[in-house]
Amino acid sequence: MKWFNTLFGVWACSLGLLTASSVQGDTIELANGDVLNGQVISLDGKELVLKSDLLGELKLDRKKVSAIHLGDKPVRTQQAAPVAGNP
């Protein structure tokens, strides 16, 4: 019977880890290297609105966003064109 308790404990821990990893939410990487976690509320070409449990609702300029990960899927962001230097 003790093996059943051990097996049940391992199963419960595994289920907890799977559930926790699937509820991570969205991740936003900023151009300065900061990473924000939360839920993307809206997204357009100029602004991203992120709802964070810790920081509340944040409105971010899309120019400052380097990467967007919705759940575990990355979203392609538009990169600024390089500026040509003087020869």
N, C-alpha and C positions, 0 to 999 in steps of 0.2 A: 504494500500500500504506500510505502514511503516513496517508491519510484514514481507513483502516480502524482504525488504532491510535487516532486521535483519536475516532472514532465509538464505539469500544469503551470508551474512557476515560470519555466522557460518559455512556454507558449504565451503566457500573459505578458511577459517582458517583450517578446518579439512583436506581439500585436501592438503594444504601446509604442515601440520604436517606429513601426510602420505607420501608425496613425500620426505620430508627431512629425515625421518627415513629410507626410502628404499634406499637412496643414501649415507649411512654412509661410505661405503667402508669396507676395511679389517682392523682388529685390531691384533696387535702383542703384546704379553705379554712377557717381558724379565725375566730372572731368578732373576735379582736384583729388580724386582717389577715395573720397568718402563713400560709404555704402549705407543705404537706407532700406529698412524692411517695413512692409506694411501691405496695404491693399490699394492698387491703382483704381481710383474712382473715375477719372476721365483722362483722356490722352488725345492731343491733337498736334498739329505742326508747331505750335508756339508754346504750349504749356502742358505740364503733367501735374495732375492733382493726386497726391498720395495721402491715404489715411493711415496714421501710425498710432498704435496703442500708447506709445510713450510721448510722442510729439504732437499728436492731434492731426489736423488737416494741413498739409503743406502744399503750396503752389510753387512749382519749380519751372524755371525757364528751360525749354528744351535744349537751348544752346549749351547749358551747363550739365546736361545728362549725356554720359558716354555709353551707357548700356542699360537695357531694361530686360528683366527676366520675369515673365508672368508665370507664376508657379515654377515649373522647372524648365520652361521653354524660353530661350532668349529671343528678343525682338530686335530686329535690325534697326539701328539708329542712323540718321543721316550725319555723316561727318562733314565738317567744314572743309572747304577747299583750301589747299595749302597756299600761302602767300608767297609770291615770287620775290626773291631778294634782288637787290641791285647788283649787276655784275662787277 
